[in-house]
Amino acid sequence: MADNQMTKSAGEHWVCSVLARRGWAAALTRDGLERTDVLAVQAHEPRRMIEVQVKTANSRGSGTNWLVGAKAQQIALSEREWFAFVILPEENAWQAPRTFIVPRDHVGAAAWIVHQDWLTDPSVAPGIRNTPVDRARVNVSVWAPYEDRWDLLDQPAFAAPVLLAESLRDLALDTRVGLPPGHPWKNTFPAW
């Protein structure tokens, strides 16, 4: 699937279909609604609502990654904000896409940590790497613990456990890398 819009559309429709099977009434938003591709409401009590931003990539094996730009790194405005990172299988492959369900604040922290670690890697000569954080790319391995964690959506995003690797926690506590300015974990570091 070479066309970027078709790839994006396939990922969004996949997320809607899985949400529907899990008891959510899901609807695609119109283009232009910032930070949200899918709105969904639980079809049963307590009728919670979620906002999901979908990022879709075509399978490249362990090299699959997503651009997590400045807007995607913004902190959550509510406990309803989630990301679904989708990997589409190879064209004509008869398998389900892989999906990683991640709270927005976890995405912002991970993108910053991964990028700052890459940018300030002491084994690389200063000045060689200069790509700004708004061009951060996050590899599938970072999201691995969130794979198929649709169950996380049954709670507020702020209550979801941090499933990022311990190595990222260590980098978040390291002054060389740290956390993004204004991130809520700077005030209250979560259990990790």
Backbone as a printed PyTorch tensor [residue, N CA C, xyz], in Angstrom:
tensor([[[  0.8600,  -1.1620,   0.0000],
         [  0.0000,   0.0000,   0.0000],
         [  0.9060,   1.2240,   0.0000]],

        [[  1.1650,   1.8110,  -1.1410],
         [  2.1460,   2.8810,  -1.2680],
         [  1.5810,   4.2470,  -0.9130]],

        [[  0.3190,   4.5070,  -1.1920],
         [ -0.2810,   5.8070,  -0.9770],
         [ -0.4200,   6.0960,   0.5140]],

        [[  0.1460,   7.2230,   0.9810],
         [  0.1190,   7.5570,   2.4060],
         [ -1.2970,   7.7190,   2.9370]],

        [[ -2.1780,   8.3440,   2.1540],
         [ -3.5550,   8.5480,   2.6080],
         [ -4.2820,   7.2100,   2.7500]],

        [[ -4.0160,   6.2720,   1.8490],
         [ -4.6440,   4.9590,   1.9350],
         [ -4.1170,   4.1860,   3.1530]],

        [[ -2.8390,   4.3190,   3.4230],
         [ -2.2540,   3.6800,   4.5990],
         [ -2.9070,   4.2280,   5.8620]],

        [[ -3.0040,   5.5520,   5.9470],
         [ -3.6350,   6.2110,   7.0940],
         [ -5.0740,   5.7400,   7.2490]],

        [[ -5.8040,   5.7130,   6.1640],
         [ -7.2070,   5.3070,   6.1840],
         [ -7.3650,   3.8560,   6.6410]],

        [[ -6.5040,   2.9800,   6.1520],
         [ -6.5690,   1.5690,   6.5360],
         [ -6.3640,   1.4120,   8.0470]],

        [[ -5.4130,   2.1410,   8.6010],
         [ -5.1570,   2.0710,  10.0420],
         [ -6.3310,   2.5830,  10.8560]],

        [[ -6.9140,   3.6920,  10.4340],
         [ -8.0470,   4.2620,  11.1590],
         [ -9.2510,   3.3270,  11.1360]],

        [[ -9.5360,   2.7490,   9.9770],
         [-10.6580,   1.8220,   9.8810],
         [-10.4130,   0.5520,  10.7060]],

        [[ -9.1810,   0.0950,  10.7300],
         [ -8.8470,  -1.0710,  11.5520],
         [ -9.1440,  -0.7760,  13.0250]],

        [[ -8.6880,   0.3760,  13.5110],
         [ -8.9110,   0.7400,  14.9080],
         [-10.4070,   0.8120,  15.1990]],

        [[-11.1800,   1.4230,  14.3160],
         [-12.6420,   1.4940,  14.5130],
         [-13.2590,   0.1040,  14.5870]],

        [[-12.8010,  -0.8040,  13.7340],
         [-13.3990,  -2.1480,  13.7250],
         [-13.0940,  -2.9080,  15.0160]],

        [[-11.8660,  -2.7860,  15.5270],
         [-11.5270,  -3.4740,  16.7680],
         [-12.2870,  -2.8480,  17.9440]],

        [[-12.3650,  -1.5380,  17.9540],
         [-13.1180,  -0.8870,  19.0280],
         [-14.5720,  -1.3540,  19.0230]],

        [[-15.1780,  -1.4440,  17.8430],
         [-16.5720,  -1.8890,  17.7430],
         [-16.7250,  -3.3070,  18.3040]],

        [[-15.7910,  -4.1680,  18.0010],
         [-15.8490,  -5.5470,  18.5120],
         [-15.6760,  -5.5960,  20.0350]],

        [[-15.0700,  -4.5520,  20.5970],
         [-14.8460,  -4.5000,  22.0420],
         [-15.9130,  -3.6820,  22.7670]],

        [[-17.0010,  -3.3350,  22.0760],
         [-18.1100,  -2.6470,  22.7260],
         [-18.0450,  -1.1360,  22.7270]],

        [[-17.2810,  -0.5850,  21.8020],
         [-17.2040,   0.8690,  21.6640],
         [-17.9240,   1.2730,  20.3800]],

        [[-18.7250,   2.3310,  20.4440],
         [-19.3090,   2.9200,  19.2450],
         [-18.2800,   3.9180,  18.7340]],

        [[-17.5840,   3.5550,  17.6560],
         [-16.4530,   4.3460,  17.1680],
         [-16.8130,   5.0540,  15.8750]],

        [[-16.2990,   6.2660,  15.7330],
         [-16.5420,   7.0370,  14.5150],
         [-15.2800,   7.7920,  14.1310]],

        [[-15.0010,   7.8140,  12.8410],
         [-13.8840,   8.6040,  12.3320],
         [-14.2610,  10.0790,  12.4000]],

        [[-13.3010,  10.9130,  12.7560],
         [-13.5400,  12.3570,  12.7560],
         [-13.2170,  12.9000,  11.3730]],

        [[-13.6830,  14.0680,  11.1090],
         [-13.3610,  14.7120,   9.8420],
         [-11.9160,  15.1780,   9.8870]],

        [[-11.2730,  15.1950,   8.7320],
         [ -9.9100,  15.7250,   8.6770],
         [ -9.9210,  17.1450,   9.2190]],

        [[ -8.9100,  17.4710,   9.9470],
         [ -8.8070,  18.8110,  10.4900],
         [ -9.0980,  18.8800,  11.9820]],

        [[ -9.6660,  17.8310,  12.5720],
         [ -9.8540,  17.8120,  14.0140],
         [ -8.5210,  17.4190,  14.6280]],

        [[ -7.8760,  18.3920,  15.2240],
         [ -6.5320,  18.1800,  15.7410],
         [ -6.5210,  17.1590,  16.8710]],

        [[ -5.5210,  16.2920,  16.8780],
         [ -5.2290,  15.3320,  17.9380],
         [ -6.1710,  14.1370,  17.9850]],

        [[ -7.1790,  14.0580,  17.1320],
         [ -8.1330,  12.9550,  17.2290],
         [ -8.5450,  12.4780,  15.8450]],

        [[ -8.3560,  11.1760,  15.5990],
         [ -8.8110,  10.5500,  14.3600],
         [-10.0740,   9.7360,  14.5840]],

        [[-10.2270,   9.2050,  15.8020],
         [-11.3790,   8.3580,  16.1360],
         [-11.9420,   8.8150,  17.4780]],

        [[-13.2490,   9.0220,  17.5070],
         [-13.9690,   9.2450,  18.7620],
         [-14.7710,   7.9830,  19.0320]],

        [[-14.7870,   7.5370,  20.2790],
         [-15.5400,   6.3310,  20.6010],
         [-16.1920,   6.4790,  21.9740]],

        [[-17.3910,   5.9010,  22.0760],
         [-18.1400,   5.8980,  23.3290],
         [-18.4810,   4.4530,  23.6550]],

        [[-18.3050,   4.0710,  24.9120],
         [-18.6800,   2.7210,  25.3090],
         [-20.1780,   2.5390,  25.1220]],

        [[-20.5510,   1.4060,  24.5680],
         [-21.9580,   1.1320,  24.2950],
         [-22.6900,   0.6650,  25.5490]],

        [[-21.9940,   0.5210,  26.6620],
         [-22.5800,   0.0800,  27.9280],
         [-22.1870,   1.0700,  29.0140]],

        [[-22.8100,   0.9450,  30.1550],
         [-22.4640,   1.8300,  31.2780],
         [-21.0220,   1.5630,  31.6970]],

        [[-20.2350,   2.5390,  32.0160],
         [-20.5630,   3.9170,  32.3440],
         [-20.4960,   4.8810,  31.1640]],

        [[-20.4900,   4.3830,  29.9300],
         [-20.5050,   5.2130,  28.7140],
         [-19.3430,   6.2050,  28.6660]],

        [[-18.1600,   5.6950,  28.8830],
         [-16.9510,   6.5180,  28.7830],
         [-16.6890,   6.8840,  27.3330]],

        [[-15.9960,   7.9910,  27.1180],
         [-15.6080,   8.4160,  25.7830],
         [-14.0820,   8.4550,  25.7060]],

        [[-13.5510,   8.0970,  24.5310],
         [-12.1100,   8.1980,  24.2950],
         [-11.8640,   8.9260,  22.9850]],

        [[-10.6900,   9.5280,  22.8930],
         [-10.2130,  10.1940,  21.6880],
         [ -8.9260,   9.4780,  21.2870]],

        [[ -8.8610,   8.9950,  20.0590],
         [ -7.7120,   8.2030,  19.6320],
         [ -7.0670,   8.8420,  18.4090]],

        [[ -5.7820,   9.0750,  18.4920],
         [ -5.0050,   9.4930,  17.3360],
         [ -4.3270,   8.2410,  16.7950]],

        [[ -4.5140,   7.9880,  15.5030],
         [ -3.9830,   6.7790,  14.8750],
         [ -2.7660,   7.1380,  14.0320]],

        [[ -1.6930,   6.3910,  14.2190],
         [ -0.5040,   6.5270,  13.3720],
         [ -0.2650,   5.1590,  12.7560]],

        [[ -0.2050,   5.1260,  11.4390],
         [ -0.1080,   3.8600,  10.7230],
         [  1.1710,   3.8060,   9.8990]],

        [[  1.8070,   2.6440,   9.9220],
         [  3.0160,   2.4050,   9.1340],
         [  2.8730,   1.0710,   8.4230]],

        [[  3.5430,   0.9520,   7.3230],
         [  3.6170,  -0.3340,   6.6350],
         [  4.7330,  -1.1540,   7.2660]],

        [[  4.5660,  -2.4560,   7.2810],
         [  5.5190,  -3.3480,   7.9350],
         [  6.9070,  -3.2420,   7.3180]],

        [[  7.8850,  -3.0610,   8.1980],
         [  9.3000,  -3.0850,   7.8040],
         [ 10.0700,  -3.9340,   8.8110]],

        [[  9.3580,  -4.9060,   9.3870],
         [  9.9880,  -5.7600,  10.3960],
         [ 10.3820,  -4.9710,  11.6120]],

        [[ 11.5510,  -5.2640,  12.1650],
         [ 12.0010,  -4.5740,  13.3750],
         [ 12.3960,  -3.1280,  13.0950]],

        [[ 12.4660,  -2.7450,  11.8260],
         [ 12.8050,  -1.3710,  11.4610],
         [ 11.6040,  -0.4490,  11.3550]],

        [[ 10.4110,  -0.9560,  11.6360],
         [  9.2130,  -0.1290,  11.5530],
         [  9.2710,   0.9710,  12.6040]],

        [[  8.9850,   2.2020,  12.1660],
         [  8.9470,   3.3170,  13.1010],
         [  7.9300,   4.3520,  12.6410]],

        [[  7.6010,   5.2510,  13.5360],
         [  6.6330,   6.3040,  13.2500],
         [  7.2580,   7.6540,  13.5660]],

        [[  6.9110,   8.6570,  12.7510],
         [  7.2570,  10.0390,  13.0630],
         [  6.3100,  10.4830,  14.1780]],

        [[  6.8740,  10.9390,  15.2710],
         [  6.0770,  11.4590,  16.3780],
         [  6.4620,  12.9270,  16.5070]],

        [[  5.7630,  13.7540,  15.7460],
         [  6.0810,  15.1690,  15.6480],
         [  5.6560,  15.9840,  16.8500]],

        [[  5.8270,  17.2910,  16.7280],
         [  5.5580,  18.2130,  17.8400],
         [  4.1220,  18.1100,  18.3350]],

        [[  3.1510,  18.0470,  17.4490],
         [  1.7580,  17.9700,  17.8800],
         [  1.4760,  16.6650,  18.6100]],

        [[  2.0620,  15.5880,  18.1460],
         [  1.8550,  14.2890,  18.7860],
         [  2.5280,  14.2350,  20.1580]],

        [[  3.5080,  15.0860,  20.3860],
         [  4.2240,  15.0870,  21.6580],
         [  3.5740,  15.9940,  22.7050]],

        [[  2.5240,  16.7110,  22.3210],
         [  1.8570,  17.5900,  23.2790],
         [  1.2500,  16.7760,  24.4160]],

        [[  1.2370,  17.3610,  25.6090],
         [  0.6870,  16.6490,  26.7570],
         [ -0.8290,  16.5190,  26.6120]],

        [[ -1.3690,  15.5280,  27.2920],
         [ -2.8080,  15.2570,  27.2330],
         [ -3.5890,  16.4120,  27.8580]],

        [[ -4.6900,  16.7450,  27.2240],
         [ -5.5840,  17.7640,  27.7620],
         [ -6.6820,  17.1420,  28.6170]],

        [[ -6.8360,  15.8270,  28.4880],
         [ -7.8290,  15.1180,  29.2930],
         [ -7.3840,  13.6680,  29.4630]],

        [[ -8.0690,  12.9520,  30.3190],
         [ -7.7580,  11.5440,  30.5780],
         [ -8.2940,  10.6240,  29.5010]],

        [[ -8.8370,  11.1920,  28.4220],
         [ -9.4390,  10.3930,  27.3500],
         [ -8.5320,  10.2320,  26.1390]],

        [[ -7.3220,  10.8050,  26.1470],
         [ -6.4910,  10.8460,  24.9410],
         [ -5.5310,   9.6540,  24.8490]],

        [[ -5.6220,   8.9800,  23.7100],
         [ -4.8350,   7.7790,  23.4340],
         [ -4.2540,   7.8290,  22.0340]],

        [[ -3.2340,   7.0090,  21.8260],
         [ -2.6960,   6.7460,  20.4930],
         [ -2.8970,   5.2800,  20.1690]],

        [[ -3.1170,   5.0100,  18.9050],
         [ -3.0730,   3.6360,  18.3910],
         [ -2.0180,   3.6420,  17.2880]],

        [[ -0.8980,   2.9760,  17.5320],
         [  0.1440,   2.8230,  16.5200],
         [ -0.1430,   1.5090,  15.8060]],

        [[ -0.3440,   1.5870,  14.4960],
         [ -0.7550,   0.4250,  13.7080],
         [  0.3350,   0.0840,  12.7030]],

        [[  0.6230,  -1.2060,  12.5870],
         [  1.5210,  -1.7020,  11.5350],
         [  0.6780,  -2.5720,  10.6180]],

        [[  0.5650,  -2.1470,   9.3650],
         [ -0.1610,  -2.9440,   8.3880],
         [  0.7290,  -4.0850,   7.9120]],

        [[  0.1470,  -5.2630,   7.7080],
         [  0.9570,  -6.3750,   7.1890],
         [  1.3750,  -6.0820,   5.7540]],

        [[  2.3020,  -6.8670,   5.2710],
         [  2.7130,  -6.7120,   3.8710],
         [  1.5040,  -6.8700,   2.9670]],

        [[  1.5400,  -6.1620,   1.8570],
         [  0.4280,  -6.2110,   0.9230],
         [  0.1280,  -7.6610,   0.5380]],

        [[ -1.1430,  -7.9910,   0.4940],
         [ -1.6470,  -9.3230,   0.1590],
         [ -1.3800, -10.3650,   1.2390]],

        [[ -0.8680,  -9.9430,   2.3880],
         [ -0.6870, -10.8890,   3.4960],
         [ -2.0160, -10.9870,   4.2360]],

        [[ -2.4130, -12.1770,   4.5760],
         [ -3.6920, -12.3970,   5.2330],
         [ -3.4900, -12.5250,   6.7340]],

        [[ -3.1600, -11.4180,   7.3410],
         [ -3.0030, -11.3780,   8.7830],
         [ -3.5000, -10.0260,   9.2840]],

        [[ -3.8290,  -9.9780,  10.5440],
         [ -4.3280,  -8.7380,  11.1370],
         [ -3.1790,  -7.7460,  11.3230]],

        [[ -3.4760,  -6.4610,  11.2510],
         [ -2.4580,  -5.4680,  11.5950],
         [ -2.0450,  -5.6110,  13.0560]],

        [[ -0.8560,  -5.1730,  13.3670],
         [ -0.4010,  -5.1090,  14.7550],
         [ -0.7860,  -3.7340,  15.2870]],

        [[ -1.2200,  -3.6810,  16.5470],
         [ -1.6720,  -2.4170,  17.1170],
         [ -1.1250,  -2.2490,  18.5270]],

        [[ -0.6950,  -1.0420,  18.8260],
         [ -0.1220,  -0.6820,  20.1170],
         [ -0.9550,   0.4700,  20.6790]],

        [[ -1.5580,   0.2640,  21.8400],
         [ -2.4390,   1.2480,  22.4610],
         [ -1.6610,   1.9560,  23.5640]],

        [[ -1.4460,   3.2800,  23.3870],
         [ -0.5510,   4.0270,  24.2770],
         [ -1.2090,   5.3380,  24.7120]],

        [[ -1.2190,   5.6420,  26.0000],
         [ -1.7260,   6.9430,  26.4520],
         [ -0.8740,   8.0830,  25.8890]],

        [[ -1.5110,   9.2070,  25.6040],
         [ -0.8170,  10.3480,  24.9950],
         [  0.4040,  10.7850,  25.8050]],

        [[  0.3090,  10.8940,  27.1120],
         [  1.4700,  11.3550,  27.8900],
         [  2.6380,  10.3800,  27.8160]],

        [[  2.3620,   9.0980,  27.6510],
         [  3.4340,   8.1100,  27.4890],
         [  4.1360,   8.3360,  26.1410]],

        [[  3.3510,   8.6980,  25.1200],
         [  3.9140,   8.9510,  23.7860],
         [  4.8550,  10.1530,  23.8290]],

        [[  4.3960,  11.2400,  24.4450],
         [  5.2330,  12.4410,  24.5180],
         [  6.5380,  12.1910,  25.2470]],

        [[  6.4570,  11.4700,  26.3630],
         [  7.6670,  11.1670,  27.1330],
         [  8.6060,  10.2750,  26.3260]],

        [[  8.0680,   9.2050,  25.7450],
         [  8.9180,   8.2560,  25.0050],
         [  9.5890,   8.9190,  23.8080]],

        [[  8.8380,   9.7220,  23.0550],
         [  9.4200,  10.3870,  21.8800],
         [ 10.5770,  11.2920,  22.2960]],

        [[ 10.3870,  12.0580,  23.3550],
         [ 11.4340,  12.9480,  23.8590],
         [ 12.6540,  12.1370,  24.3060]],

        [[ 12.4210,  11.1090,  25.1090],
         [ 13.5250,  10.3130,  25.6660],
         [ 14.3340,   9.6580,  24.5490]],

        [[ 13.6450,   9.0170,  23.6130],
         [ 14.3330,   8.3420,  22.5050],
         [ 15.1280,   9.3450,  21.6740]],

        [[ 14.4980,  10.4830,  21.3780],
         [ 15.1820,  11.4730,  20.5330],
         [ 16.3720,  12.1080,  21.2640]],

        [[ 16.1700,  12.5100,  22.5110],
         [ 17.2630,  13.1540,  23.2490],
         [ 18.4250,  12.1930,  23.4790]],

        [[ 18.1190,  10.9250,  23.6960],
         [ 19.1880,   9.9360,  23.8470],
         [ 19.9910,   9.8290,  22.5600]],

        [[ 19.2860,   9.7940,  21.4300],
         [ 19.9480,   9.7250,  20.1220],
         [ 20.7580,  11.0010,  19.8720]],

        [[ 20.1340,  12.1560,  20.1530],
         [ 20.7480,  13.4530,  19.8650],
         [ 22.0010,  13.7050,  20.6940]],

        [[ 21.9890,  13.2580,  21.9550],
         [ 23.0990,  13.5580,  22.8650],
         [ 23.9830,  12.3410,  23.1490]],

        [[ 23.8930,  11.3470,  22.3010],
         [ 24.6830,  10.1200,  22.4720],
         [ 26.1660,  10.4900,  22.6050]],

        [[ 26.7760,  10.2020,  23.7500],
         [ 28.1710,  10.6000,  23.9650],
         [ 29.1650,   9.9000,  23.0440]],

        [[ 28.7620,   8.7980,  22.4050],
         [ 29.6820,   8.1000,  21.5090],
         [ 29.7140,   8.7240,  20.1080]],

        [[ 28.8590,   9.7370,  19.8650],
         [ 28.8090,  10.4060,  18.5670],
         [ 29.4030,  11.8030,  18.7230]],

        [[ 30.2480,  12.1860,  17.7740],
         [ 30.8930,  13.5030,  17.8380],
         [ 29.8420,  14.6200,  17.8720]],

        [[ 30.0520,  15.6370,  18.7180],
         [ 29.1150,  16.7590,  18.8000],
         [ 28.9040,  17.4140,  17.4250]],

        [[ 27.6660,  17.8290,  17.1710],
         [ 27.3470,  18.5190,  15.9190],
         [ 26.9600,  17.6060,  14.7720]],

        [[ 27.1890,  16.3130,  14.8940],
         [ 26.8490,  15.3670,  13.8220],
         [ 25.3340,  15.1950,  13.7320]],

        [[ 24.6960,  15.0580,  14.8720],
         [ 23.2470,  14.8740,  14.9090],
         [ 22.6010,  16.1890,  15.3300]],

        [[ 21.6820,  16.6880,  14.4930],
         [ 21.0630,  17.9620,  14.8240],
         [ 19.5710,  18.0190,  14.4690]],

        [[ 18.9520,  16.8850,  14.2240],
         [ 17.5330,  16.8570,  13.9000],
         [ 16.7370,  17.2880,  15.1350]],

        [[ 15.7990,  18.2370,  14.9720],
         [ 15.0310,  18.6920,  16.1330],
         [ 14.0350,  17.6310,  16.6190]],

        [[ 13.6170,  17.7750,  17.8730],
         [ 12.7290,  16.7940,  18.4990],
         [ 11.3860,  16.6840,  17.7810]],

        [[ 10.9750,  17.7170,  17.0720],
         [  9.6870,  17.6260,  16.3620],
         [  9.7660,  16.7020,  15.1420]],

        [[ 10.9250,  16.1350,  14.8860],
         [ 11.1080,  15.1380,  13.8120],
         [ 11.4760,  13.7800,  14.4080]],

        [[ 11.1550,  13.5780,  15.6860],
         [ 11.5040,  12.3300,  16.3790],
         [ 10.8370,  11.1350,  15.7140]],

        [[ 11.5770,  10.0670,  15.5930],
         [ 11.0470,   8.8050,  15.0670],
         [ 11.1650,   7.7730,  16.1870]],

        [[ 10.0740,   7.0370,  16.3970],
         [ 10.0460,   6.0600,  17.4770],
         [  9.8550,   4.6710,  16.8810]],

        [[ 10.7740,   3.7800,  17.2260],
         [ 10.7800,   2.4170,  16.7020],
         [  9.7220,   1.5520,  17.3790]],

        [[  9.2620,   0.5560,  16.6570],
         [  8.2560,  -0.3760,  17.1690],
         [  8.6760,  -1.0100,  18.4940]],

        [[  9.9520,  -1.2090,  18.7110],
         [ 10.4100,  -1.8530,  19.9500],
         [ 10.0240,  -1.0380,  21.1840]],

        [[  9.9290,   0.2780,  21.0540],
         [  9.5580,   1.1320,  22.1860],
         [  8.1220,   0.8550,  22.6210]],

        [[  7.2570,   0.5960,  21.6380],
         [  5.8330,   0.3800,  21.9430],
         [  5.5010,  -1.0880,  22.2130]],

        [[  6.4470,  -1.9970,  22.0920],
         [  6.1730,  -3.4350,  22.1990],
         [  5.3250,  -3.8340,  23.4130]],

        [[  5.5670,  -3.3160,  24.6080],
         [  4.7470,  -3.7420,  25.7520],
         [  3.2720,  -3.3100,  25.6530]],

        [[  2.9690,  -2.3920,  24.7550],
         [  1.6040,  -1.8930,  24.5860],
         [  0.8500,  -2.6420,  23.4790]],

        [[  1.4850,  -3.6560,  22.8910],
         [  0.8410,  -4.3600,  21.7760],
         [ -0.4350,  -5.0560,  22.2330]],

        [[ -1.4970,  -4.8090,  21.4800],
         [ -2.8240,  -5.3970,  21.7230],
         [ -3.3490,  -5.1140,  23.1270]],

        [[ -2.9490,  -4.0240,  23.7200],
         [ -3.4280,  -3.6670,  25.0540],
         [ -4.6970,  -2.8030,  24.9720]],

        [[ -5.6640,  -3.3030,  24.2210],
         [ -6.9610,  -2.6390,  24.0830],
         [ -7.6250,  -2.4980,  25.4490]],

        [[ -7.3030,  -3.3980,  26.3760],
         [ -7.8830,  -3.3520,  27.7200],
         [ -7.5240,  -2.0700,  28.4610]],

        [[ -6.4190,  -1.4360,  28.0970],
         [ -6.0400,  -0.1880,  28.7580],
         [ -7.1030,   0.8910,  28.5630]],

        [[ -7.8460,   0.8120,  27.4640],
         [ -8.8640,   1.8180,  27.1610],
         [-10.0240,   1.7860,  28.1490]],

        [[-10.1200,   0.7390,  28.9330],
         [-11.2120,   0.6140,  29.8980],
         [-10.9860,   1.4320,  31.1640]],

        [[ -9.9200,   2.2030,  31.1940],
         [ -9.6120,   3.0620,  32.3380],
         [ -9.1750,   4.4270,  31.8120]],

        [[ -9.1730,   5.4400,  32.6550],
         [ -8.6540,   6.7350,  32.2050],
         [ -7.1770,   6.6020,  31.8070]],

        [[ -6.7680,   7.3310,  30.8010],
         [ -5.3820,   7.2670,  30.3310],
         [ -4.3940,   7.6290,  31.4370]],

        [[ -4.7820,   8.5440,  32.3220],
         [ -3.8860,   8.9500,  33.4020],
         [ -3.6500,   7.8180,  34.3940]],

        [[ -4.5370,   6.8170,  34.4260],
         [ -4.4050,   5.6960,  35.3610],
         [ -3.6870,   4.4990,  34.7400]],

        [[ -3.4220,   4.5470,  33.4460],
         [ -2.7850,   3.4140,  32.7620],
         [ -1.3480,   3.2320,  33.2510]],

        [[ -0.9260,   1.9890,  33.4360],
         [  0.4490,   1.7490,  33.8820],
         [  1.4520,   2.1360,  32.7930]],

        [[  2.6020,   2.5950,  33.2370],
         [  3.6850,   2.8980,  32.3020],
         [  4.3390,   1.5730,  31.9480]],

        [[  4.2950,   1.2170,  30.6710],
         [  4.8340,  -0.0550,  30.2130],
         [  6.1330,   0.1130,  29.4190]],

        [[  6.6440,   1.3150,  29.3620],
         [  7.8910,   1.5710,  28.6470],
         [  9.0380,   0.8240,  29.3330]],

        [[ 10.0650,   0.5250,  28.5800],
         [ 11.2110,  -0.2320,  29.0920],
         [ 11.9030,   0.5040,  30.2450]],

        [[ 12.4840,  -0.2780,  31.1550],
         [ 13.2310,   0.2980,  32.2800],
         [ 14.3720,   1.1860,  31.7930]],

        [[ 14.9520,   0.8410,  30.6490],
         [ 16.0470,   1.6650,  30.1160],
         [ 15.5590,   3.0790,  29.8050]],

        [[ 14.3060,   3.2160,  29.3750],
         [ 13.7610,   4.5550,  29.1280],
         [ 13.5250,   5.2890,  30.4450]],

        [[ 13.0930,   4.5550,  31.4870],
         [ 12.9360,   5.1670,  32.8080],
         [ 14.2750,   5.7280,  33.2750]],

        [[ 15.3290,   4.9310,  33.1280],
         [ 16.6530,   5.3790,  33.5540],
         [ 17.0800,   6.6340,  32.7910]],

        [[ 16.7840,   6.6740,  31.4960],
         [ 17.1180,   7.8570,  30.6880],
         [ 16.2770,   9.0660,  31.0980]],

        [[ 15.0210,   8.8290,  31.4700],
         [ 14.1540,   9.9280,  31.9090],
         [ 14.6980,  10.5650,  33.1890]],

        [[ 15.3750,   9.7740,  34.0120],
         [ 15.9460,  10.2750,  35.2620],
         [ 17.3600,  10.8250,  35.0750]],

        [[ 17.9400,  10.6060,  33.9050],
         [ 19.3030,  11.0550,  33.5900],
         [ 19.2520,  12.5120,  33.1190]],

        [[ 20.1170,  13.3600,  33.6460],
         [ 20.1090,  14.7830,  33.2660],
         [ 20.4840,  14.9940,  31.8000]],

        [[ 21.1790,  14.0330,  31.1920],
         [ 21.5240,  14.1540,  29.7670],
         [ 20.2830,  14.0810,  28.8900]],

        [[ 19.2610,  13.3520,  29.3400],
         [ 18.0600,  13.1170,  28.5270],
         [ 16.8300,  13.7500,  29.1780]],

        [[ 16.4370,  13.2600,  30.3270],
         [ 15.3180,  13.8270,  31.0680],
         [ 13.9590,  13.6520,  30.3990]],

        [[ 13.0390,  14.5360,  30.7790],
         [ 11.6760,  14.5460,  30.2470],
         [ 11.4250,  15.8740,  29.5490]],

        [[ 10.4410,  15.9270,  28.6640],
         [ 10.1750,  17.1770,  27.9480],
         [  9.7110,  18.2920,  28.8820]],

        [[  9.9950,  19.5300,  28.5230],
         [  9.5400,  20.6610,  29.3410],
         [  8.0150,  20.6150,  29.5060]],

        [[  7.5600,  20.8330,  30.7340],
         [  6.1340,  20.8900,  31.0020],
         [  5.4340,  19.5440,  31.1130]],

        [[  6.1710,  18.4470,  30.9460],
         [  5.5280,  17.1310,  31.0170],
         [  5.0860,  16.8550,  32.4580]],

        [[  3.8730,  16.2980,  32.6530],
         [  3.3670,  16.0760,  34.0110],
         [  4.2220,  15.1160,  34.8530]],

        [[  4.9890,  14.2550,  34.2300],
         [  5.8350,  13.3290,  34.9970],
         [  6.9890,  14.0480,  35.6750]],

        [[  7.2710,  15.3010,  35.2750],
         [  8.3270,  16.0540,  35.9440],
         [  7.9030,  16.3910,  37.3740]],

        [[  6.6000,  16.5870,  37.5820],
         [  6.0840,  16.8980,  38.9250],
         [  5.8960,  15.6380,  39.7560]],

        [[  5.3510,  14.6070,  39.1510],
         [  5.0770,  13.3470,  39.8450],
         [  5.5500,  12.2210,  38.9600]],

        [[  6.7190,  11.6890,  39.2480],
         [  7.2690,  10.6040,  38.4360],
         [  6.4670,   9.3510,  38.7060]],

        [[  5.9810,   8.6680,  37.6550],
         [  5.1130,   7.5130,  37.8450],
         [  5.8670,   6.2490,  38.2440]],

        [[  5.1090,   5.3050,  38.8000],
         [  5.6570,   3.9610,  38.9980],
         [  5.9120,   3.4010,  37.6130]],

        [[  7.0410,   2.7120,  37.4440],
         [  7.4420,   2.3180,  36.0940],
         [  8.0080,   0.9280,  36.1620]]])
